[in-house]
Amino acid sequence: MSFVTAKNITVEMPIYEISGRSMKMQMLNKLKSARINAGSNGVTVIKALQNLSFEAHKGDRIGLIGSNGAGKSTLLRVLAGIYAPSIGQLNIQGKTVALLEMGLGMDDTMTGYQNIKLRGMLLGMSSDEVAAKTSEIAEFTGLAEYLHLPIRTYSSGMRIRLAFAISTAVDAEILLLDEVIGVGDANFLEKANQRLKNLHDKAHIVFLASHSNSLITDMCNKVIWLEGGNLRFFGDAREGINLYSKQH
């Protein structure tokens, strides 16, 4: 059974380039932010998330809302295991796939086919799974003979197609999405949206960060509203969107 339980999650990020006594730090302090502090060792610390508690269970589609810098992407990275909580407890049960930086781990010197294997295994697929899905991934990209070439020869659009096809081939129980992904021309975008919808529908739990209230309302049953790294609301999607809209 898939679930996510977060209890009093706090994420602190040290910034070693700015000391607690520097002029930059003094200016930051004047801007008044409870998120920026100087630690006992004089290192500046930003609290990206502060005391977040929530639960997600099978069937939950949770939208992350809030202004820029509110902590949405940071929370997705915590759920993906990229950032570890400084304080609090996070318990995740289920295979988690994060569509955040899809091109991460791809090698310019390798061919498209070699990158399918490399990126697929980095995403948690076994060699057998990669082998079984390679043909389908290759067909979806539409890159044909280009898959035999090093990806340094690809255009940015071709690279995105390949990265998207690999990332969305993984069977996710917990799916993490950061905004809507633009992946090329209109024909491919239509295919990509349908593929993303299928992945979304099959996942047990979905977290989606977006600035589109209509997208959140359509796709999610709950929302997490973050402001300044703090949890302002967790609950019914429409109720949360209404509360958020009144203040923005």
C-alpha positions as CSV (number, residue, x, y, z in Angstrom):
1,M,0.0,0.0,0.0
2,S,1.4,3.4,-1.1
3,F,1.5,6.3,1.3
4,V,3.4,9.4,2.3
5,T,3.5,10.7,5.9
6,A,5.3,13.9,6.7
7,K,5.6,15.2,10.3
8,N,7.1,18.5,11.1
9,I,9.4,18.6,8.1
10,T,11.9,21.4,8.0
11,V,14.5,21.9,5.4
12,E,17.5,24.2,6.1
13,M,19.9,25.1,3.4
14,P,23.3,26.6,4.4
15,I,24.8,29.2,2.2
16,Y,28.5,29.2,2.8
17,E,29.2,32.2,0.5
18,I,27.5,34.6,2.9
19,S,28.7,34.8,6.5
20,G,26.5,35.9,9.3
21,R,28.5,39.1,9.8
22,S,28.8,40.1,6.2
23,M,27.2,43.2,4.7
24,K,25.1,41.0,2.4
25,M,23.8,39.2,5.5
26,Q,23.0,42.5,7.3
27,M,21.0,43.6,4.3
28,L,19.1,40.3,4.2
29,N,18.3,40.7,7.8
30,K,16.9,44.2,7.2
31,L,14.5,42.7,4.7
32,K,13.0,40.8,7.6
33,S,12.7,37.1,6.8
34,A,12.1,34.4,9.4
35,R,13.5,32.1,6.8
36,I,17.0,33.6,6.9
37,N,19.2,33.1,9.9
38,A,22.9,32.9,10.9
39,G,23.7,29.6,12.6
40,S,26.0,29.3,15.6
41,N,28.9,28.7,13.3
42,G,28.2,31.9,11.5
43,V,27.0,30.2,8.3
44,T,23.8,31.7,6.8
45,V,20.9,29.3,6.8
46,I,17.7,29.6,4.7
47,K,14.7,27.6,5.9
48,A,13.2,26.5,2.6
49,L,10.4,24.5,4.4
50,Q,9.2,24.9,8.0
51,N,7.3,22.4,10.1
52,L,5.2,20.8,7.3
53,S,2.9,17.9,8.3
54,F,0.5,16.1,5.9
55,E,-0.5,12.6,4.8
56,A,-1.2,11.2,1.3
57,H,-2.8,7.8,0.6
58,K,-3.7,5.7,-2.5
59,G,-6.0,7.7,-4.8
60,D,-4.8,11.1,-3.6
61,R,-3.9,13.7,-6.3
62,I,-2.3,16.6,-4.4
63,G,-1.7,20.0,-6.0
64,L,1.1,22.2,-4.7
65,I,0.1,25.9,-4.9
66,G,1.8,29.1,-3.8
67,S,3.7,32.0,-5.2
68,N,7.2,31.8,-6.6
69,G,9.7,30.8,-3.9
70,A,7.0,29.4,-1.6
71,G,8.7,26.0,-1.4
72,K,6.8,23.9,-3.9
73,S,9.8,22.6,-5.9
74,T,11.7,22.1,-2.7
75,L,9.0,19.9,-1.3
76,L,9.0,17.8,-4.5
77,R,12.7,17.4,-4.2
78,V,12.3,16.3,-0.6
79,L,9.7,13.7,-1.6
80,A,12.1,12.6,-4.4
81,G,14.9,12.1,-1.9
82,I,17.1,14.8,-3.5
83,Y,16.9,16.9,-0.3
84,A,16.9,15.3,3.2
85,P,14.8,17.0,5.9
86,S,16.9,18.8,8.5
87,I,14.2,18.2,11.1
88,G,11.1,16.0,11.2
89,Q,10.1,12.6,9.9
90,L,9.3,11.6,6.3
91,N,7.9,8.1,5.6
92,I,7.3,7.1,2.0
93,Q,6.0,3.7,0.9
94,G,5.9,3.1,-2.9
95,K,8.1,3.4,-6.0
96,T,8.6,7.1,-6.5
97,V,9.3,8.7,-9.9
98,A,10.1,12.4,-10.2
99,L,9.6,14.2,-13.5
100,L,11.6,17.2,-12.3
101,E,14.9,17.3,-14.2
102,M,14.3,14.7,-16.9
103,G,17.6,15.1,-18.6
104,L,19.6,14.5,-15.4
105,G,22.1,11.7,-15.8
106,M,22.1,11.6,-19.6
107,D,25.6,11.4,-21.2
108,D,26.3,13.5,-24.3
109,T,29.0,11.1,-25.6
110,M,26.5,8.1,-25.6
111,T,24.0,7.3,-28.3
112,G,20.2,7.7,-27.8
113,Y,19.9,3.9,-27.2
114,Q,22.7,3.9,-24.7
115,N,21.1,6.8,-22.8
116,I,17.8,4.9,-22.7
117,K,19.6,2.1,-20.8
118,L,21.6,4.6,-18.6
119,R,18.7,6.9,-17.7
120,G,16.3,4.0,-17.3
121,M,18.5,2.3,-14.7
122,L,19.1,5.6,-12.9
123,L,15.3,5.8,-12.6
124,G,15.2,2.4,-10.9
125,M,14.4,0.1,-13.8
126,S,16.2,-3.3,-14.0
127,S,18.2,-4.3,-17.1
128,D,15.4,-6.6,-18.1
129,E,12.8,-3.8,-17.8
130,V,14.9,-1.4,-19.9
131,A,15.3,-4.1,-22.5
132,A,11.6,-4.8,-22.6
133,K,10.7,-1.1,-22.9
134,T,13.4,0.1,-25.3
135,S,11.4,-0.5,-28.5
136,E,8.4,1.3,-27.1
137,I,10.5,4.3,-25.9
138,A,12.3,4.5,-29.2
139,E,9.1,4.5,-31.2
140,F,7.5,7.1,-29.0
141,T,10.4,9.5,-29.5
142,G,10.1,9.5,-33.3
143,L,13.8,9.9,-33.5
144,A,14.4,6.8,-35.6
145,E,18.0,6.5,-36.9
146,Y,19.1,9.4,-34.7
147,L,19.0,7.1,-31.7
148,H,22.2,5.5,-33.0
149,L,24.0,8.8,-32.8
150,P,25.6,10.5,-29.7
151,I,23.1,12.8,-28.2
152,R,25.5,15.7,-28.4
153,T,24.4,15.9,-32.1
154,Y,20.7,16.4,-31.0
155,S,18.8,19.6,-31.0
156,S,17.4,20.7,-27.6
157,G,13.9,19.5,-28.8
158,M,15.2,16.1,-29.7
159,R,17.0,15.8,-26.3
160,I,13.7,16.7,-24.5
161,R,11.8,14.1,-26.5
162,L,14.2,11.4,-25.5
163,A,14.4,12.4,-21.9
164,F,10.6,12.6,-21.7
165,A,10.1,9.2,-23.3
166,I,12.5,7.5,-20.9
167,S,11.2,9.2,-17.8
168,T,7.6,8.4,-18.5
169,A,8.3,4.8,-19.3
170,V,8.8,4.0,-15.6
171,D,5.9,2.5,-13.7
172,A,5.3,4.9,-10.8
173,E,3.4,4.3,-7.6
174,I,4.1,7.8,-6.4
175,L,4.4,10.4,-9.2
176,L,6.0,13.9,-8.7
177,L,5.4,16.5,-11.3
178,D,6.7,20.1,-11.5
179,E,4.6,22.2,-13.8
180,V,3.4,21.1,-17.2
181,I,6.2,19.8,-19.5
182,G,6.6,21.4,-22.9
183,V,8.1,18.8,-25.3
184,G,8.2,20.1,-28.9
185,D,5.8,20.5,-31.8
186,A,2.0,20.2,-31.5
187,N,1.8,16.6,-32.7
188,F,4.3,15.4,-30.2
189,L,2.9,17.6,-27.5
190,E,-0.5,15.9,-27.9
191,K,1.1,12.4,-27.6
192,A,3.1,13.6,-24.6
193,N,0.0,14.9,-22.8
194,Q,-1.8,11.6,-23.3
195,R,1.2,9.7,-22.1
196,L,1.5,11.9,-19.1
197,K,-2.2,11.4,-18.4
198,N,-1.9,7.6,-18.6
199,L,1.1,7.8,-16.2
200,H,-0.9,10.0,-13.9
201,D,-4.0,7.7,-13.9
202,K,-1.9,4.6,-13.1
203,A,0.0,6.1,-10.2
204,H,-1.3,5.5,-6.7
205,I,-0.4,9.0,-5.5
206,V,0.4,12.1,-7.5
207,F,2.0,15.4,-6.3
208,L,1.7,18.2,-8.9
209,A,3.2,21.7,-8.6
210,S,1.5,24.3,-10.8
211,H,0.6,27.9,-11.1
212,S,-2.5,27.0,-13.0
213,N,-5.5,26.9,-10.7
214,S,-7.7,25.3,-13.3
215,L,-5.2,22.5,-13.9
216,I,-5.0,21.8,-10.1
217,T,-8.8,21.8,-9.8
218,D,-9.2,19.4,-12.8
219,M,-6.5,16.9,-11.8
220,C,-6.3,17.1,-7.9
221,N,-8.6,16.2,-5.0
222,K,-6.4,17.9,-2.4
223,V,-4.0,20.9,-2.3
224,I,-1.0,21.9,-0.2
225,W,-0.8,25.7,-0.1
226,L,2.7,26.9,0.8
227,E,3.8,30.5,1.6
228,G,7.4,31.3,2.7
229,G,8.1,27.7,3.3
230,N,5.1,27.4,5.7
231,L,2.0,25.3,5.3
232,R,-1.0,27.6,4.9
233,F,-3.6,24.9,4.0
234,F,-3.9,21.2,3.4
235,G,-7.2,19.7,2.3
236,D,-9.9,19.8,-0.3
237,A,-8.6,21.2,-3.6
238,R,-11.5,23.5,-4.4
239,E,-11.6,24.9,-0.9
240,G,-7.8,25.5,-0.9
241,I,-7.9,27.1,-4.4
242,N,-10.7,29.5,-3.3
243,L,-8.8,30.5,-0.2
244,Y,-5.6,31.0,-2.2
245,S,-7.4,33.0,-4.9
246,K,-8.9,35.5,-2.4
247,Q,-5.3,36.5,-1.4
248,H,-3.7,36.5,-4.8
